[in-house]
Amino acid sequence: MTDQPLREPTLLLLTALADAPRHGYALIKEVETISQGRVRLRAGTLYGALDRLLKQGLVRVEREEIVDSRMRRTYALTDAGSALLAAEAERLRATADEAARRLGVGLSRPGGATA
């Protein structure tokens, strides 16, 4: 793992895989949903990032199948990918909490609690 913050596309891809394995097109759509339309990955960017994440051991190929005469790979997080995503989520949460504290506002927490 690294002490460096994740770049947004990497963070979004890992987040998109956190709850279920997905194939390329589903990842593109899920990243768009998670980012509320701000980030729209192109296929070249997606597959370049997935290749990098595969080499880093953060994602793995869950399965390969032929769909409409084309190979479709479904990707999943590895344990290392899950751990990195959890650490990044905590880092972002701590930063957001500190920003809110300094601004004098409470952040809403799950279950109705505020920071």
C-alpha positions, 0 to 999 in steps of 0.5 A, spaced: 500 500 500 501 507 499 501 513 503 499 517 497 492 519 496 488 515 490 487 519 484 480 520 483 479 515 477 482 509 481 478 511 487 472 511 483 474 504 480 475 501 487 469 503 490 465 501 484 468 494 485 467 494 492 460 491 493 460 486 487 464 484 481 463 488 474 465 488 467 467 494 463 461 497 461 458 496 468 464 499 471 463 505 466 456 506 468 457 505 475 463 510 476 458 515 472 453 514 477 458 514 483 461 521 481 454 523 480 456 524 472 462 528 473 467 522 471 465 519 465 471 514 463 472 512 456 474 505 454 481 506 453 482 510 460 478 504 463 482 498 461 489 502 462 487 503 469 484 496 470 491 493 467 495 497 472 490 495 478 491 488 476 499 489 476 498 492 483 494 486 485 488 491 487 483 487 482 483 480 479 479 477 473 473 474 476 471 470 470 471 471 462 466 469 458 464 470 450 458 475 449 456 476 442 462 473 440 467 478 444 471 476 450 468 479 457 472 480 463 468 481 470 473 484 475 473 484 482 477 487 488 482 483 491 483 483 499 489 488 498 484 492 494 479 492 499 484 494 504 487 500 500 480 502 499 478 502 506 484 506 508 483 511 503 475 512 505 478 513 512 483 518 510 478 522 506 473 521 512 478 524 517 480 530 512 472 532 511 471 531 519 477 536 520 474 541 515 467 541 518 470 542 525 474 548 522 468 551 519 464 550 525 459 545 521 457 538 523 457 532 518 452 528 518 453 521 520 450 514 518 444 513 523 443 521 524 449 522 528 453 528 527 461 529 527 
